[in-house]
Amino acid sequence: MLYGAYRTLTALAGPALPRWLDYRARRGKEDVVRLSERSGATQVLRPAGRLAWFHAASMGESLSILPLIEAVQTRGWQVLVTTGTLTSAKLLAERMPAPAIHQFVPLDHLPWVRRFLDHWRPDLVLWTESELWPNTLSEIAARQIPAVLLNGRLSDRTFQGWRRWPGFARDVLKAFALVIAQSDDDKARFAALGAREVISSGNLKLAAAPLPADDAVLAALRAAIGMRPHWLAASIHPGEDVIAGQVHHAVKPQHPGLLTIVVPRHPQKGADMAAAFTARGFKVARRSVNEPIVPATDVYMGDTMGELGLFYRLSPLAFIGKSLAVGGGQNPAEAAQLGCALILGPDMSNFREVAADFIKKRAAIEVRNAEALAAAVDWLLKDTRTRAAMDESGQAAMARHADAVAETLGHLAPYLDGAQIR
């Protein structure tokens, strides 16, 4: 019944969707040149042979499937990858192995979904994480295309939402012949919602290669910082920039010359955050406009795309954003891989198990508010021995996820070897 209502509402919304896409394009949230892809249309030809369609919601998911894309290609498959964001499209353009094809995923409007599937005719669907679109998945099931959910995750909020509509959840999840969950908790949640077969196989995000960095840029920034004490507020969301400013103000008296490096989760927020820091009396330099770090700089704003690996290499300690002012947390493993001592806010529910493991192994410190964050930054800037121990513990915690890609490929083998060419 609920699915019928959803299908009716999305059908009624159909005439308004082109105008909505135009509105998003004017705001810089869609690629104007490729806007037709959001309605399932394309000028790109389907390659001959077996085609695996990967869907990844955003940047983190896109990075996590890169090793799988390469492995699937080595087995003779053609690969199509869809995402929904400009940032993930740019990332894949730089890092996706040829000859894989990228397209923007069509909106979940049934005629557009059918147009997409009619053109691409995938032999296998490999969905990533938990962005579950009912019309798209029901059409995949109706066409009897084998589908697997990779690195499946259900946040607390998402799980509670689906539990209110158990029949709807079962109808959506029945498209997947197999769900490969990223943790035992997620496995239990998918099973509770009625998924047909669920296994857990480690977190692909934690098995990804370290984030890249340009060696020349890294050397130049290290030279500009010199011996100044510095810390990183990484992947922060609005509100956490205010907290970073409070921490800088509280800690600087104990650490003269302190530099706070701020990396917004969404680079387009950098200008507003920089203006807010400036209004509070901080001297700010923005990387996006090539402003240099000088002795008077208080805050260096890393408001560029794809350079988080650079800033993790620069800093001995990192606060992981989306865990204080807003909830859920960003991926802490990327910082641990690159030697950062971790500071986490109280809500890391998007990375529940890995955050708990980092805290248990003393690779991370949990803080409840701005005052506790300032105390942790002060302590870790002073205590190099503790930072080194946290780095070592973080590397050990990461090692247990190293086989996630191989295990996932093992579970996919029956689908990769058995799917028929359409």
C-alpha positions in Angstrom: 0.0 0.0 0.0 2.8 2.5 0.9 4.7 1.6 -2.2 1.6 2.2 -4.3 1.3 5.7 -2.7 5.0 6.3 -3.3 4.7 5.4 -7.0 1.6 7.6 -7.4 3.3 10.6 -5.8 6.4 10.2 -7.9 4.3 9.9 -11.0 2.4 13.1 -10.1 5.6 14.9 -9.4 6.9 14.0 -12.9 5.9 17.2 -14.7 7.7 19.4 -12.1 10.9 17.4 -12.0 12.6 19.1 -15.1 11.9 22.5 -13.5 13.4 21.3 -10.2 16.5 20.1 -12.0 16.9 23.4 -13.8 16.6 25.2 -10.5 19.3 22.9 -9.0 21.5 23.5 -12.1 21.2 27.3 -11.6 22.4 26.9 -8.1 25.4 24.9 -9.1 24.1 21.6 -7.8 23.8 19.8 -11.2 26.0 19.6 -14.2 24.2 21.7 -16.9 25.9 19.9 -19.8 24.9 16.5 -18.5 21.5 17.4 -17.0 19.7 14.9 -19.3 21.4 12.0 -17.5 19.2 12.8 -14.5 16.2 11.8 -16.6 17.8 8.6 -17.8 18.9 9.9 -21.2 22.5 9.8 -22.5 24.6 10.2 -25.7 27.0 7.5 -24.5 26.7 4.1 -26.1 26.4 1.0 -24.1 29.6 -1.1 -24.5 29.3 -4.6 -25.8 29.5 -7.5 -23.4 28.6 -8.1 -19.8 27.9 -4.8 -17.9 28.1 -4.3 -14.2 26.3 -1.2 -12.9 27.8 0.2 -9.7 25.8 2.9 -7.9 27.5 5.0 -5.2 25.8 7.7 -3.3 28.6 10.2 -2.9 32.4 10.7 -2.5 33.1 8.2 0.3 31.2 5.4 -1.4 32.8 6.2 -4.7 36.3 5.9 -3.2 35.3 2.6 -1.5 34.4 0.9 -4.7 37.4 1.8 -6.8 39.2 -1.5 -6.0 36.1 -3.5 -6.8 35.7 -1.7 -10.2 39.2 -2.6 -11.2 38.8 -6.2 -10.0 35.5 -6.6 -11.9 37.1 -5.2 -15.1 39.9 -7.8 -14.8 37.2 -10.5 -15.0 36.1 -9.2 -18.4 33.2 -7.1 -17.4 32.3 -3.6 -18.6 31.5 -1.2 -15.8 29.0 1.6 -15.5 29.2 3.8 -12.3 26.4 6.2 -11.3 26.5 8.8 -8.6 24.3 11.7 -7.6 26.7 14.5 -6.8 29.0 16.8 -8.7 31.9 16.2 -6.2 31.7 12.4 -6.7 31.6 12.8 -10.5 34.7 15.0 -10.4 36.5 12.5 -8.2 35.6 9.5 -10.4 36.7 11.5 -13.5 40.2 11.7 -11.9 40.5 8.2 -10.3 38.1 5.7 -12.0 40.0 3.1 -14.0 39.4 3.2 -17.8 37.3 2.2 -19.6 34.6 2.4 -16.9 31.8 4.9 -17.7 30.3 7.4 -15.3 26.7 8.7 -15.5 24.6 10.7 -13.1 21.9 8.5 -11.6 18.4 9.2 -12.9 15.9 10.5 -10.3 13.5 7.9 -8.9 10.8 8.7 -11.5 9.6 5.4 -13.1 9.7 6.6 -16.8 13.2 7.9 -16.3 14.4 4.8 -14.6 13.0 2.6 -17.4 14.7 4.8 -20.0 18.0 4.4 -18.2 17.6 0.6 -17.9 16.4 0.2 -21.5 19.6 1.9 -22.7 22.2 0.4 -20.4 20.7 -3.1 -19.9 22.9 -4.0 -17.0 23.6 -7.7 -16.3 24.5 -7.1 -12.7 23.6 -4.3 -10.2 26.1 -3.6 -7.4 24.5 -1.0 -5.1 26.6 0.7 -2.4 25.5 1.6 1.2 22.0 2.6 2.0 20.6 5.0 -0.6 17.6 2.8 -1.5 15.3 4.2 -4.3 12.0 2.2 -4.4 11.0 2.7 -8.1 14.5 2.0 -9.3 14.9 -1.2 -7.2 11.4 -2.4 -8.0 12.2 -2.0 -11.7 15.5 -3.9 -11.3 13.5 -6.7 -9.6 10.8 -6.7 -12.3 13.5 -7.2 -14.9 15.1 -10.0 -12.9 18.5 -8.4 -12.9 20.8 -9.9 -10.2 21.4 -7.2 -7.6 23.7 -7.1 -4.6 23.9 -4.4 -1.9 27.6 -3.7 -1.1 28.9 -2.3 2.2 25.4 -2.1 3.4 24.8 0.4 6.3 21.7 1.5 8.2 22.2 4.4 10.6 20.1 4.6 13.7 17.7 7.1 12.2 17.4 5.3 8.9 16.7 2.0 10.6 14.0 3.4 12.8 12.4 5.0 9.8 12.2 1.8 7.8 10.9 -0.1 10.9 7.8 2.1 10.9 6.9 0.6 7.5 8.1 -3.1 7.6 6.1 -4.1 4.5 7.6 -1.3 2.4 11.1 -2.1 3.7 10.7 -5.8 2.6 9.4 -4.7 -0.8 12.4 -2.5 -1.4 15.0 -4.9 -0.1 13.6 -7.9 -2.0 15.4 -6.5 -5.1 18.7 -7.7 -3.6 19.6 -11.3 -3.8 22.4 -10.6 -1.3 23.2 -7.9 1.2 26.8 -7.6 2.2 26.7 -5.5 5.3 29.7 -3.6 6.7 29.3 -4.7 10.3 27.5 -7.3 12.4 25.1 -4.6 13.7 24.2 -3.6 10.1 23.7 -7.3 9.2 21.2 -7.7 12.1 19.3 -4.6 11.0 19.0 -5.6 7.4 17.8 -9.1 8.5 15.3 -7.5 10.8 13.9 -5.5 7.8 13.4 -8.6 5.8 16.4 -8.8 3.4 16.6 -12.2 1.8 20.2 -13.1 2.5 22.6 -11.0 4.6 26.3 -11.5 5.4 28.9 -9.1 6.9 32.3 -8.8 5.2 34.1 -5.8 6.7 33.9 -2.1 5.8 35.1 -1.3 2.2 35.7 2.3 3.3 38.3 1.1 5.8 40.0 -1.0 3.2 40.4 1.8 0.7 43.9 3.1 -0.3 45.0 6.2 1.7 43.7 9.5 0.4 46.2 11.0 -2.1 48.2 14.2 -1.8 50.5 16.2 -4.0 54.0 15.8 -2.6 55.1 19.3 -3.8 52.1 21.0 -2.3 52.6 19.1 0.9 56.3 20.1 1.2 55.4 23.8 0.5 52.7 23.8 3.2 55.0 22.1 5.7 57.6 24.8 5.0 55.0 27.6 5.4 53.8 26.1 8.8 57.4 25.5 10.0 57.5 24.7 13.7 54.2 26.3 14.6 51.8 24.1 16.6 48.8 23.1 14.5 45.7 20.9 14.6 43.0 20.0 12.1 39.2 20.3 12.2 38.4 17.9 9.3 35.2 17.5 7.3 33.3 20.0 9.5 29.7 21.1 9.1 28.2 24.5 9.8 28.3 25.2 13.6 31.5 23.2 14.0 33.5 26.1 12.6 32.3 28.1 15.6 33.5 25.4 17.9 36.9 25.3 16.1 37.2 29.1 16.7 36.4 28.6 20.4 39.1 25.9 20.6 41.7 28.1 18.9 40.9 31.0 21.3 41.1 28.7 24.3 44.3 26.8 23.3 46.5 29.6 21.8 47.7 31.1 25.1 49.3 27.7 25.9 50.6 27.3 22.3 51.8 30.6 20.9 51.7 30.7 17.1 48.9 28.2 17.0 47.5 27.4 13.5 44.0 25.9 13.2 43.4 24.1 9.9 39.7 23.9 8.9 38.5 21.7 6.1 34.7 22.1 5.4 32.9 18.9 4.4 31.4 20.9 1.6 34.0 23.3 0.0 31.4 25.7 -1.1 30.8 26.5 2.6 34.4 27.8 2.9 33.7 31.4 2.0 30.9 31.7 4.6 33.0 30.0 7.2 36.0 32.2 6.4 33.8 35.3 6.7 32.5 34.2 10.0 36.1 33.6 11.4 37.1 37.0 10.1 34.1 38.7 11.8 35.3 37.1 15.1 38.7 38.7 14.7 40.7 35.7 13.3 43.2 36.1 10.5 42.1 33.7 7.8 43.9 32.3 4.7 41.9 30.4 2.1 43.5 27.7 0.0 40.8 27.9 -2.7 42.0 31.4 -3.6 45.7 30.7 -3.0 46.1 32.9 0.1 49.4 32.0 1.8 50.0 31.0 5.3 51.9 33.8 7.0 53.0 34.2 10.7 49.8 36.2 11.5 47.4 33.5 10.1 45.2 32.0 12.7 43.0 29.8 10.5 43.9 28.1 7.3 40.8 27.2 5.3 41.2 24.1 3.2 38.2 24.8 1.1 39.2 22.8 -1.9 38.0 19.5 -3.4 39.9 16.2 -3.0 42.7 17.4 -0.8 41.7 16.0 2.5 44.7 13.5 2.3 47.0 16.6 2.1 45.6 18.0 5.4 45.7 14.7 7.2 49.4 14.4 6.3 50.0 17.9 7.6 48.5 17.6 11.0 49.5 15.4 14.0 45.9 15.4 15.3 42.5 15.7 13.8 39.0 16.4 15.1 36.5 14.5 12.9 33.5 16.6 11.9 29.8 16.0 11.9 30.1 14.7 15.4 29.6 17.7 17.6 27.3 20.4 16.1 25.5 17.9 13.9 25.4 14.1 14.2 26.6 10.9 12.5 30.3 11.6 12.0 32.5 11.5 9.0 34.9 8.6 8.2 37.7 8.5 10.9 39.6 5.8 9.2 41.0 8.1 6.5 42.7 10.1 9.2 44.0 7.1 11.1 45.5 5.7 8.0 47.6 8.8 7.6 48.9 8.9 11.2 46.6 11.4 12.9 45.6 11.1 16.6 41.8 11.2 16.5 39.4 13.3 18.4 35.7 12.4 18.0 32.5 14.0 19.0 29.8 12.1 20.8 27.7 11.2 17.8 29.7 8.9 15.4 26.6 6.8 14.6 27.5 6.6 10.9 30.7 4.8 11.8 29.5 3.3 15.1 31.7 0.2 15.2 34.9 1.6 13.9 34.7 4.7 16.2 34.0 2.4 19.2 37.0 0.3 18.1 39.3 3.3 17.8 38.2 4.5 21.3 38.6 1.0 22.8 42.1 0.7 21.4 43.0 4.2 22.5 43.5 5.5 19.0 40.8 8.1 19.6 39.5 10.4 22.3 35.8 11.2 22.6 34.8 14.7 23.6 31.3 16.0 24.5 31.6 19.7 23.9 33.9 22.6 22.8 35.6 22.8 26.2 36.5 19.1 26.2 37.7 19.4 22.6 40.0 22.4 23.6 41.4 20.3 26.5 42.1 17.4 24.2 43.8 19.6 21.6 45.9 21.2 24.3 46.9 17.9 25.7 47.8 16.2 22.4 49.8 19.2 21.2 51.9 18.9 24.4 52.2 15.1 24.6 54.0 13.7 21.6 54.4 10.3 23.2 50.6 9.9 23.5 50.1 11.0 19.9 52.6 8.4 18.7 50.9 5.7 20.7 47.5 6.7 19.3 48.9 6.6 15.8 50.3 3.1 16.4 46.9 1.9 17.8 45.0 3.4 14.9 47.2 1.5 12.4 46.6 -1.7 14.2 42.8 -1.1 14.3 42.9 -0.5 10.5 44.7 -3.7 9.8 41.7 -5.9 10.6 39.8 -4.4 7.7 42.5 -5.0 5.1 40.8 -8.1 3.6 37.3 -6.5 3.1 37.8 -6.1 -0.6 39.0 -9.7 -1.1 36.1 -11.0 1.0 33.6 -9.0 -0.9 34.9 -10.2 -4.2 34.7 -13.8 -2.9 31.0 -13.3 -2.1 30.4 -11.7 -5.5 32.1 -14.5 -7.4 28.9 -16.5 -8.1 27.3 -13.4 -9.6 30.4 -12.4 -11.7 30.9 -15.9 -13.0 27.2 -16.8 -13.4 25.4 -13.7 -14.8 24.5 -14.1 -18.5 25.2 -11.6 -21.2 22.0 -9.7 -22.2 
